[in-house]
């Protein structure tokens, strides 16, 4: 039986944890320790990674890494909660870092949470790293191998030659080879899907394990379902289907939209939406349609 793909956030950071924590904290003499359990009572998120660390200046502490596909307004409150939970669980000070992967808008992203109620104040600072502002050379020169799958969306990383550099590194190391599919996924945000599939390998079984793919898919489903409820017309749910088809099958998948858009039965559309998640080929999807 084939071993399940492990392309989780924890797996990425574990590739070179010391280089990672030096990069996210900018503490030059930091030394990384073990990657800790980030499951708290009532809360378990695969995008959170806690790394035990120490330095001569600050002693022992925890680096809390939160990788967010797109920034959301509730993140400051969430960062406050995660930092407090980590400190309580491990009885160590916490250095929280929020890494935003894809740019959602031009709105400035806050670097702290502040609230006041009945004269009582709460505050939590955290570091913000927006990957679209990170120079792509950091992935190669520092080096931070955890950033290699994100090369296409880093600053200066959308060039085909730069992606080929990253591909050479991924393909030269068997432990990194699964990450090529993740890199291909993010490349679709900056390059034509057909071109991406020409120069990179896709493995849908691997991609299905990606927390970012799952989140994108959920967004597409929610977008379609919410519009369907609001408008009550079948064409409104098609936006979710269109997004899912493009992500999974590229331009060839989008060609099916002309046929799918003729379907008026919302239940049938939902069955197709579910089918996109489960099938591996367009022929299998055509059978559902």
C-alpha positions as a printed NumPy array, in Angstrom:
array([[  0.   ,   0.   ,   0.   ],
       [  1.429,   3.389,  -1.025],
       [  2.405,   5.725,   1.747],
       [  0.092,   8.709,   2.065],
       [  1.526,  12.021,   0.936],
       [  2.631,  14.35 ,   3.708],
       [  2.664,  17.908,   2.453],
       [  1.272,  19.51 ,   5.587],
       [  2.515,  22.805,   6.979],
       [  4.293,  20.872,   9.716],
       [  6.067,  18.773,   7.099],
       [  7.215,  21.869,   5.199],
       [  8.672,  23.59 ,   8.247],
       [ 10.346,  20.39 ,   9.423],
       [ 12.487,  20.361,   6.25 ],
       [ 14.829,  22.94 ,   7.799],
       [ 13.296,  24.258,  11.036],
       [ 16.314,  26.304,  12.114],
       [ 16.522,  28.213,   8.825],
       [ 12.773,  28.72 ,   9.014],
       [ 12.668,  30.202,  12.523],
       [ 15.688,  32.423,  11.778],
       [ 13.855,  33.769,   8.759],
       [ 10.465,  34.389,  10.409],
       [ 11.804,  35.859,  13.673],
       [ 14.982,  37.658,  12.466],
       [ 16.653,  36.535,  15.714],
       [ 20.211,  35.728,  14.525],
       [ 21.268,  33.29 ,  17.254],
       [ 17.99 ,  31.403,  17.478],
       [ 18.241,  27.625,  17.765],
       [ 15.261,  25.472,  16.848],
       [ 14.088,  22.535,  18.924],
       [ 11.256,  20.08 ,  18.495],
       [  8.045,  20.758,  16.625],
       [  5.321,  20.685,  19.255],
       [  1.765,  19.438,  19.247],
       [ -0.469,  22.337,  18.171],
       [ -3.752,  20.702,  19.146],
       [ -5.551,  22.531,  21.922],
       [ -8.775,  21.671,  23.682],
       [-11.621,  22.315,  21.218],
       [ -9.155,  23.563,  18.565],
       [ -7.065,  21.636,  16.052],
       [ -5.747,  23.343,  12.91 ],
       [ -3.322,  21.829,  10.435],
       [ -2.079,  25.26 ,   9.343],
       [ -0.643,  26.046,  12.813],
       [  2.876,  24.884,  13.649],
       [  4.588,  25.404,  17.012],
       [  8.388,  25.186,  17.146],
       [ 10.28 ,  25.159,  20.423],
       [ 13.234,  27.547,  20.151],
       [ 15.853,  29.321,  22.255],
       [ 18.373,  32.149,  22.031],
       [ 20.976,  33.645,  24.334],
       [ 18.963,  36.851,  24.667],
       [ 15.464,  35.472,  25.147],
       [ 15.996,  31.997,  26.553],
       [ 13.487,  29.299,  25.661],
       [ 10.275,  30.219,  23.855],
       [  7.803,  29.046,  21.189],
       [  7.571,  30.237,  17.587],
       [  3.92 ,  30.029,  16.558],
       [  3.516,  29.8  ,  12.772],
       [  0.091,  30.405,  11.26 ],
       [ -0.01 ,  29.955,   7.46 ],
       [ -3.167,  31.499,   6.052],
       [ -4.143,  31.05 ,   2.401],
       [ -5.732,  34.494,   2.316],
       [ -5.916,  37.053,   5.108],
       [ -9.276,  37.262,   6.845],
       [-10.516,  40.023,   9.183],
       [-10.82 ,  37.587,  12.113],
       [ -7.094,  36.751,  12.055],
       [ -5.994,  39.289,  14.732],
       [ -8.445,  37.788,  17.23 ],
       [ -7.377,  34.296,  16.212],
       [ -3.674,  35.137,  16.666],
       [ -4.427,  36.413,  20.164],
       [ -6.229,  33.167,  21.013],
       [ -3.532,  30.87 ,  19.584],
       [ -0.72 ,  32.715,  21.338],
       [ -2.516,  32.517,  24.679],
       [ -3.346,  28.817,  24.247],
       [  0.269,  27.984,  23.357],
       [  1.631,  29.882,  26.345],
       [ -0.817,  28.163,  28.674],
       [ -0.131,  24.68 ,  27.312],
       [  3.681,  24.866,  27.319],
       [  4.261,  27.583,  29.934],
       [  6.639,  29.436,  27.615],
       [  6.533,  32.893,  25.989],
       [  5.303,  32.806,  22.396],
       [  6.493,  34.586,  19.246],
       [  3.462,  34.556,  16.889],
       [  3.951,  34.827,  13.128],
       [  1.143,  35.174,  10.573],
       [  2.134,  34.203,   7.016],
       [ -0.355,  35.146,   4.314],
       [  0.076,  33.163,   1.099],
       [ -2.154,  34.85 ,  -1.492],
       [ -3.001,  38.537,  -1.686],
       [ -6.702,  39.073,  -1.068],
       [ -6.88 ,  42.884,  -1.313],
       [ -4.848,  46.073,  -0.957],
       [ -6.095,  46.63 ,   2.592],
       [ -3.236,  47.012,   5.075],
       [ -2.929,  43.947,   7.261],
       [ -2.707,  44.746,  11.002],
       [  0.18 ,  43.445,  13.105],
       [ -1.644,  43.405,  16.431],
       [ -4.949,  42.709,  18.116],
       [ -6.355,  45.358,  20.465],
       [ -9.629,  45.543,  22.36 ],
       [-11.112,  47.418,  25.282],
       [-14.184,  46.549,  27.3  ],
       [-15.406,  48.156,  30.512],
       [-12.026,  49.764,  31.076],
       [-10.129,  46.5  ,  30.509],
       [ -7.66 ,  46.271,  27.641],
       [ -6.248,  43.33 ,  25.698],
       [ -3.364,  43.416,  23.206],
       [ -1.447,  40.853,  21.184],
       [  1.35 ,  41.767,  18.794],
       [  2.484,  39.38 ,  16.069],
       [  4.725,  39.481,  13.033],
       [  3.093,  39.531,   9.58 ],
       [  4.807,  38.083,   6.512],
       [  3.049,  38.439,   3.155],
       [  4.582,  35.929,   0.754],
       [  3.914,  38.107,  -2.306],
       [  6.295,  40.679,  -0.73 ],
       [  9.073,  38.13 ,  -0.026],
       [ 11.982,  38.138,  -2.501],
       [ 12.112,  34.776,  -4.234],
       [ 15.913,  34.552,  -3.828],
       [ 15.427,  33.884,  -0.103],
       [ 14.166,  30.409,  -0.986],
       [ 17.465,  29.67 ,  -2.741],
       [ 20.128,  31.621,  -0.848],
       [ 19.292,  31.432,   2.85 ],
       [ 18.12 ,  28.7  ,   2.055],
       [ 14.542,  28.142,   3.194],
       [ 13.412,  24.954,   1.389],
       [  9.978,  25.292,   2.991],
       [  9.389,  28.215,   0.611],
       [ 10.143,  26.259,  -2.577],
       [  6.502,  25.206,  -3.197],
       [  5.519,  28.888,  -2.948],
       [  8.155,  30.144,  -5.431],
       [  5.592,  31.081,  -8.154],
       [  3.805,  33.532,  -5.856],
       [  6.892,  35.046,  -4.216],
       [  8.155,  38.434,  -5.418],
       [  9.965,  37.805,  -8.699],
       [  8.999,  34.13 ,  -8.737],
       [  6.475,  34.138, -11.574],
       [  9.151,  33.686, -14.253],
       [  9.363,  30.247, -15.857],
       [ 13.167,  30.208, -15.469],
       [ 12.87 ,  30.832, -11.731],
       [ 10.354,  28.017, -11.363],
       [ 12.697,  25.718, -13.267],
       [ 15.41 ,  26.476, -10.681],
       [ 13.055,  25.448,  -7.913],
       [ 11.988,  22.341,  -9.832],
       [ 15.605,  21.197, -10.164],
       [ 15.997,  21.328,  -6.376],
       [ 12.72 ,  19.518,  -5.726],
       [ 13.433,  16.778,  -8.252],
       [ 16.978,  16.226,  -6.988],
       [ 15.745,  15.232,  -3.514],
       [ 13.303,  12.35 ,  -3.145],
       [ 11.992,  13.821,   0.127],
       [ 11.056,  17.034,  -1.69 ],
       [  9.647,  15.512,  -4.871],
       [  6.025,  15.484,  -3.639],
       [  6.193,  19.252,  -3.256],
       [  6.337,  19.712,  -7.036],
       [  2.575,  19.201,  -7.197],
       [  2.041,  21.905,  -4.565],
       [  4.304,  24.258,  -6.49 ],
       [  2.34 ,  23.507,  -9.668],
       [ -0.877,  24.321,  -7.816],
       [  0.393,  27.766,  -6.796],
       [  1.842,  28.325, -10.274],
       [ -1.709,  28.23 , -11.672],
       [ -2.348,  31.53 ,  -9.907],
       [  0.279,  33.298, -12.055],
       [  0.609,  31.181, -15.234],
       [ -1.78 ,  29.574, -17.685],
       [ -2.884,  26.168, -16.383],
       [ -1.922,  24.411, -19.629],
       [  1.638,  25.781, -19.429],
       [  1.938,  24.726, -15.801],
       [  0.917,  21.182, -16.638],
       [  3.483,  21.099, -19.46 ],
       [  6.464,  21.957, -17.255],
       [  5.418,  20.441, -13.913],
       [  4.147,  17.089, -12.696],
       [  0.663,  16.864, -11.237],
       [ -0.379,  14.183,  -8.792],
       [ -3.976,  14.658,  -7.724],
       [ -3.592,  12.159,  -4.884],
       [ -0.845,  14.38 ,  -3.466],
       [ -2.718,  17.6  ,  -4.159],
       [ -5.807,  16.329,  -2.335],
       [ -3.693,  16.234,   0.851],
       [ -2.762,  19.91 ,   0.59 ],
       [ -4.545,  22.077,   3.174],
       [ -4.49 ,  24.972,   0.697],
       [ -6.127,  22.963,  -2.089],
       [ -8.822,  21.884,   0.356],
       [ -9.422,  25.48 ,   1.391],
       [ -9.634,  26.72 ,  -2.211],
       [-12.097,  23.937,  -3.006],
       [-14.238,  24.815,   0.02 ],
       [-14.252,  28.467,  -1.028],
       [-15.494,  27.501,  -4.471],
       [-18.233,  25.327,  -3.025],
       [-19.305,  27.983,  -0.544],
       [-19.265,  30.711,  -3.176],
       [-21.544,  28.728,  -5.437],
       [-23.884,  27.549,  -2.684],
       [-24.215,  30.998,  -1.097],
       [-25.02 ,  32.65 ,  -4.416],
       [-27.436,  29.844,  -5.206],
       [-29.322,  30.424,  -1.94 ],
       [-29.371,  34.175,  -2.405],
       [-30.464,  34.283,  -6.03 ],
       [-32.282,  30.966,  -6.43 ],
       [-30.961,  30.553,  -9.996],
       [-28.829,  27.632, -11.214],
       [-26.231,  29.813, -12.917],
       [-25.192,  31.303,  -9.589],
       [-23.831,  28.019,  -8.252],
       [-21.706,  27.557, -11.362],
       [-18.942,  29.869, -10.141],
       [-17.866,  27.26 ,  -7.607],
       [-17.877,  24.542, -10.262],
       [-15.871,  26.69 , -12.647],
       [-13.197,  27.407, -10.044],
       [-12.925,  23.736,  -9.085],
       [-12.652,  22.627, -12.719],
       [ -9.913,  25.121, -13.489],
       [ -7.863,  24.169, -10.444],
       [ -8.111,  20.431, -11.029],
       [ -8.134,  20.122, -14.836],
       [ -7.003,  23.486, -16.212],
       [ -8.394,  24.876, -19.489],
       [ -9.51 ,  21.422, -20.635],
       [-11.768,  21.191, -17.601],
       [-13.242,  24.63 , -18.277],
       [-14.423,  23.399, -21.694],
       [-17.051,  21.325, -19.851],
       [-18.69 ,  24.483, -18.503],
       [-20.659,  24.985, -21.725],
       [-22.353,  21.622, -21.131],
       [-22.686,  21.97 , -17.35 ],
       [-24.209,  25.44 , -17.632],
       [-27.209,  23.938, -19.425],
       [-28.161,  21.888, -16.349],
       [-31.012,  23.465, -14.385],
       [-31.255,  20.858, -11.616],
       [-29.391,  22.172,  -8.554],
       [-29.111,  18.686,  -7.075],
       [-27.435,  17.479, -10.258],
       [-25.016,  20.411, -10.112],
       [-24.16 ,  19.538,  -6.532],
       [-23.542,  15.928,  -7.568],
       [-21.12 ,  17.168, -10.244],
       [-19.458,  19.41 ,  -7.669],
       [-18.938,  16.43 ,  -5.4  ],
       [-17.787,  14.348,  -8.335],
       [-14.996,  16.794,  -9.201],
       [-13.46 ,  16.084,  -5.805],
       [-13.593,  12.328,  -6.236],
       [-12.706,  11.65 ,  -9.863],
       [ -9.186,  11.531, -11.291],
       [ -9.9  ,  12.064, -14.981],
       [-12.209,  14.135, -17.15 ],
       [-13.669,  10.949, -18.651],
       [-14.851,   9.885, -15.186],
       [-16.382,  13.315, -14.657],
       [-18.155,  13.154, -18.033],
       [-19.843,   9.945, -16.929],
       [-21.309,  11.79 , -13.93 ],
       [-22.466,  14.647, -16.123]])
